[in-house]
Structure formats: structure tokens, C-alpha cells
Amino acid sequence: MTEQEIEPIVSSVLTDRFPDGQYRGATVRFDTDFDGVPIIRVTARYGTRPGSRSELVRTVHAIRDALIDRGEDRFVFLDNDIIDERQSRADVD
């Protein structure tokens, strides 16, 4: 599968799992892990935290299951970019 084919699948899973999370989109890119194995990196963007941290972790499995159903077997790494939790000022020591 291509990145462009994967993105709508990821978006569908995230929209279904977190209807109130102000989902704003996702970027998908291919990469390799520390062993050189091909992986899929997903960065999902939300306005607010869409669910508990454990629910966000479980979402990786839901994304991967949806991709496996379509013949894609690469492991998925999910980063969550939550706009209202971004640091607004730099840390100063």
C-alpha cells in the first residue's frame, strides 16, 4: 500500500474511535525501525485529547488490524499531536 492509500484508513479508524476528539487529520510516512525493518509512522492531530492514554495506545492495534485486513503487514507507530496540550512557551532554566 502507498502512504496515500493508508491515510484514509487511518482517518476512518481515528474518526470512529474518537468522535469527540476534534480529529484534524493524520500524516503517514514510511520509515524503518532501529533494526532496519520497514514501518509506518502515523502522526494524528487532534484539537483536544480524544481519549485516555491507554485508549490511544490501543488505537495502534485498531489501525494495524484495519491495515492487515487490506494486506498491509508493516508495524504502525502512532504519535498523537494534541493541540491544546502543546507547550505555548519554551522552558527556561
PEKA-V128639 format. One record per residue. N is the residue number from 1. PHI is phi in degrees with one decimal (NA if undefined). Layout:
BEGIN
N/PHI ; N/PHI
END
This chain:
BEGIN
1/NA ; 2/-96.0 ; 3/-59.1 ; 4/-68.8 ; 5/-78.4 ; 6/-77.2 ; 7/-54.6 ; 8/-65.9 ; 9/-67.8 ; 10/-59.5 ; 11/-60.8 ; 12/-63.5 ; 13/-62.0 ; 14/-67.1 ; 15/-66.0 ; 16/-67.0 ; 17/-77.2 ; 18/-131.4 ; 19/-64.6 ; 20/-103.1 ; 21/-87.3 ; 22/52.4 ; 23/-59.5 ; 24/-119.6 ; 25/129.6 ; 26/-145.1 ; 27/-112.1 ; 28/-124.3 ; 29/-145.2 ; 30/-91.2 ; 31/-152.9 ; 32/-127.2 ; 33/-84.1 ; 34/-64.7 ; 35/-97.5 ; 36/84.6 ; 37/-83.1 ; 38/-62.3 ; 39/-135.3 ; 40/-116.0 ; 41/-103.8 ; 42/-119.8 ; 43/-116.0 ; 44/-98.6 ; 45/-111.4 ; 46/-131.5 ; 47/-76.0 ; 48/-135.1 ; 49/-60.3 ; 50/-80.4 ; 51/-170.3 ; 52/-68.3 ; 53/-60.8 ; 54/-66.1 ; 55/-67.5 ; 56/-63.4 ; 57/-65.9 ; 58/-64.3 ; 59/-64.0 ; 60/-56.8 ; 61/-65.8 ; 62/-65.3 ; 63/-63.7 ; 64/-61.9 ; 65/-59.8 ; 66/-63.5 ; 67/-72.3 ; 68/-60.6 ; 69/-58.8 ; 70/-106.0 ; 71/90.6 ; 72/-98.7 ; 73/-112.3 ; 74/-67.7 ; 75/-71.2 ; 76/-109.7 ; 77/-109.1 ; 78/-114.8 ; 79/-109.5 ; 80/-114.1 ; 81/-100.0 ; 82/-107.3 ; 83/-58.2 ; 84/-75.0 ; 85/-109.9 ; 86/-69.8 ; 87/-74.9 ; 88/-88.2 ; 89/-132.7 ; 90/-68.8 ; 91/-67.6 ; 92/-125.5 ; 93/-88.0
END
